[in-house]
Amino acid sequence: MLIAQLTDGVVTNVADYQSMFPDTSFPTSGPNADFMVQNNCMYVNVYLPYDSQTQKLVPATPYVQVDDPTQPLNWVYTVEVAELTPEEIQQMHDSQAAQNQKTASDLLYATDWTTIPDVANPENDPYLTNQAEFLAYRNTVRKIAVNPTWDAVFPEQPVATWSK
């Protein structure tokens, strides 16, 4: 657990509590509130809520959060929220589109067996009774594989239904 030591309200040190106080024995939960106050320390938070589609967390000089009522009091933060650049957003979208294309290809590969004529032939016992559902499913997935987008919505894969 990271903690921060302050001098006159300014963060002077951020480190793991055990390395900051190597000669002190702590419970497994770490330093308690009284210890923190006695040693001019505050807990460190390395996370802030953000929208991953348009924002990112960036390292920041440690600071005490004082004017945001939605954040816990008595915490030192080591990150800030920054807006993604248009280039970063495009890169993220391109990466997600490529992942969606791979996922679509994998799903097609995994359901190739459903297109074999013998699988749905009623003369075979058992046979796949819902091949049409798989064909419709594969058609939708194939569209994603051929023209992938970052926000593709994959259909739910049918469950094979067999005769008898």
WOQUIGI-V850266 format. One record per pair of residues at least 12 apart in sequence whose ideal C-beta (glycine too) atoms are under 10 Angstrom apart, sorted by sequence separation. I is the first residue (numbers start at 1). J is the second residue. D is the distance in Angstrom with one decimal. If there is no record, write none. Layout:
i: (I I)
j: (J J)
d: (D D)
This chain:
i: (2 3 5 18 31 48 63 64 65 116 119 120 140 2 3 17 18 30 46 63 64 140 141 2 3 16 17 21 62 63 114 117 120 140 141 1 2 3 5 24 62 63 113 116 119 120 140 1 4 5 61 62 63 114 115 139 141 1 2 3 48 60 61 62 63 114 137 138 2 3 17 21 44 60 137 17 20 59 60 61 114 115 136 137 138 21 42 45 48 59 60 114 115 137 138 20 49 57 58 59 60 113 114 137 17 42 48 49 57 58 60 136 42 48 56 57 58 111 114 115 134 135 17 56 57 58 111 114 133 134 1 56 57 133 134 17 45 55 56 111 112 132 133 134 3 17 45 54 55 56 111 131 133 1 2 3 12 13 14 16 55 56 130 133 1 15 43 48 50 54 55 56 108 130 131 1 14 45 46 47 48 50 51 54 107 108 111 128 130 131 5 9 11 42 43 44 45 46 47 48 50 53 107 110 129 130 3 4 8 14 42 43 44 45 46 47 48 49 50 51 52 56 128 129 130 3 6 7 11 41 42 43 44 45 46 48 50 51 107 108 128 129 5 6 42 44 45 50 54 104 107 108 126 128 129 5 6 41 42 54 106 107 126 127 128 129 3 4 5 6 53 56 104 105 108 126 127 4 5 37 104 105 107 108 125 126 127 3 4 36 54 103 104 107 125 126 3 4 53 104 105 106 124 125 3 4 52 53 104 105 2 3 4 33 103 104 105 119 122 1 2 103 104 1 2 101 102 104 105 119 120 2 100 101 104 114 100 101 103 101 102 111 114 14 97 101 107 110 111 113 14 100 101 104 107 13 99 100 103 111 11 12 97 98 100 104 107 11 97 99 100 101 103 10 11 96 97 98 100 10 11 96 97 99 100 10 94 96 97 100 9 95 96 97 6 93 94 96 9 93 4 6 92 93 4 2 4 90 89 14 14 11 11 11 6 4 5 4 3 4 2 4 2 53 53)
j: (14 15 17 30 43 60 75 76 77 128 131 132 152 15 16 30 31 43 59 76 77 153 154 16 17 30 31 35 76 77 128 131 134 154 155 16 17 18 20 39 77 78 128 131 134 135 155 17 20 21 77 78 79 130 131 155 157 18 19 20 65 77 78 79 80 131 154 155 20 21 35 39 62 78 155 36 39 78 79 80 133 134 155 156 157 41 62 65 68 79 80 134 135 157 158 41 70 78 79 80 81 134 135 158 39 64 70 71 79 80 82 158 65 71 79 80 81 134 137 138 157 158 41 80 81 82 135 138 157 158 26 81 82 158 159 43 71 81 82 137 138 158 159 160 30 44 72 81 82 83 138 158 160 29 30 31 40 41 42 44 83 84 158 161 30 44 72 77 79 83 84 85 137 159 160 31 44 75 76 77 78 80 81 84 137 138 141 158 160 161 36 40 42 73 74 75 76 77 78 79 81 84 138 141 160 161 35 36 40 46 74 75 76 77 78 79 80 81 82 83 84 88 160 161 162 36 39 40 44 74 75 76 77 78 79 81 83 84 140 141 161 162 39 40 76 78 79 84 88 138 141 142 160 162 163 40 41 76 77 89 141 142 161 162 163 164 39 40 41 42 89 92 140 141 144 162 163 41 42 74 141 142 144 145 162 163 164 41 42 74 92 141 142 145 163 164 42 43 92 143 144 145 163 164 43 44 92 93 144 145 43 44 45 74 144 145 146 160 163 43 44 145 146 44 45 144 145 147 148 162 163 46 144 145 148 158 145 146 148 147 148 157 160 61 144 148 154 157 158 160 62 148 149 152 155 62 148 149 152 160 61 62 147 148 150 154 157 62 148 150 151 152 154 62 63 148 149 150 152 63 64 149 150 152 153 64 148 150 151 154 64 150 151 152 62 149 150 152 66 150 62 64 150 151 63 62 64 150 150 76 78 76 77 78 76 75 76 76 76 77 76 78 78 150 151)
d: (6.0 7.2 10.0 8.6 8.7 9.7 9.9 5.7 5.4 9.1 6.8 8.6 9.9 6.8 7.8 5.7 9.6 8.7 9.1 6.8 7.8 9.2 6.8 6.1 4.8 9.6 5.3 8.6 5.1 5.8 6.4 9.1 8.8 8.1 6.9 6.8 7.6 9.8 6.7 9.1 7.0 8.2 8.9 9.4 9.2 9.5 4.8 5.6 9.2 9.5 9.8 5.2 9.8 8.9 7.9 9.5 8.5 8.6 9.9 6.4 8.9 6.9 8.2 9.6 8.4 6.0 9.5 9.6 9.1 8.8 8.9 7.5 7.2 6.1 5.6 9.2 8.7 6.6 5.6 9.3 8.9 7.5 8.3 8.0 9.5 9.0 9.4 8.0 9.2 6.2 4.3 3.9 7.2 6.0 9.8 7.9 8.2 9.6 6.5 8.2 9.6 9.2 7.5 5.6 9.6 6.9 9.8 9.0 4.5 5.7 9.3 8.4 9.8 7.5 9.5 7.3 7.8 5.9 8.6 7.2 8.3 9.7 8.0 9.7 6.4 4.7 9.5 7.3 9.3 5.6 9.3 7.5 7.6 4.0 9.9 9.3 7.8 5.2 5.7 7.1 8.6 9.3 8.8 7.9 8.0 9.6 7.1 10.0 6.6 8.1 5.8 9.4 9.2 8.8 10.0 6.7 8.9 9.0 9.7 9.6 5.8 5.7 5.9 8.3 4.7 9.0 8.2 6.7 9.2 6.4 6.2 9.6 9.7 8.1 9.3 8.0 5.8 4.7 9.8 8.7 9.9 9.5 8.6 5.7 8.5 6.1 8.0 9.9 7.1 9.5 9.7 9.3 8.1 9.4 6.9 7.2 7.1 7.8 9.4 5.9 4.6 8.1 8.1 9.9 8.8 4.5 9.5 9.7 9.1 9.8 5.4 5.5 5.0 5.3 5.4 6.8 7.3 8.0 8.7 9.5 8.9 7.4 6.0 4.8 9.1 7.1 9.5 6.8 9.0 9.6 6.1 7.2 7.6 7.5 5.9 5.5 9.7 9.2 9.9 5.7 7.1 6.7 6.9 5.0 4.8 6.1 8.1 9.9 9.6 9.8 5.0 6.3 10.0 6.4 5.6 6.0 7.2 9.0 9.9 7.0 9.6 9.4 9.8 7.0 8.1 9.7 8.7 9.3 5.3 6.4 7.7 9.6 9.3 8.8 9.4 4.2 5.1 6.4 8.3 9.0 5.0 9.4 8.7 6.2 9.4 4.6 9.0 4.9 5.1 7.9 9.7 8.8 7.3 8.3 6.7 5.3 6.8 7.7 7.9 8.3 9.2 9.4 8.6 6.6 6.0 5.2 8.6 9.4 4.1 5.2 7.7 5.9 9.8 8.5 8.0 3.7 10.0 9.2 7.3 7.4 3.8 8.7 8.4 7.9 8.6 7.1 8.8 9.9 9.5 9.7 9.7 7.0 6.0 5.8 6.8 8.5 8.6 8.5 9.0 8.9 8.7 7.1 7.5 9.9 9.4 3.7 7.2 8.3 8.7 9.3 5.2 4.7 9.3 7.4 9.4 8.9 8.5 6.9 8.3 9.4 7.9 9.2 9.3 6.9 7.0 7.4 7.0 4.1 4.4 8.8 8.5 8.6 7.1 9.4 6.9 8.7 5.6 9.1 4.4 9.5 7.0 8.4 4.7 9.5 9.6 8.6 9.7 4.0 8.7 7.9 7.0 8.0 7.7 7.6 9.4 8.2 7.3 8.4 9.5 3.8 5.7 7.5 7.4 8.1 9.6 9.5 8.3 9.4 9.5 6.9 6.6 5.6 9.7 9.1 7.8 8.7 9.4 3.8 8.1 9.4 8.5 8.4 7.7 9.7 9.7)
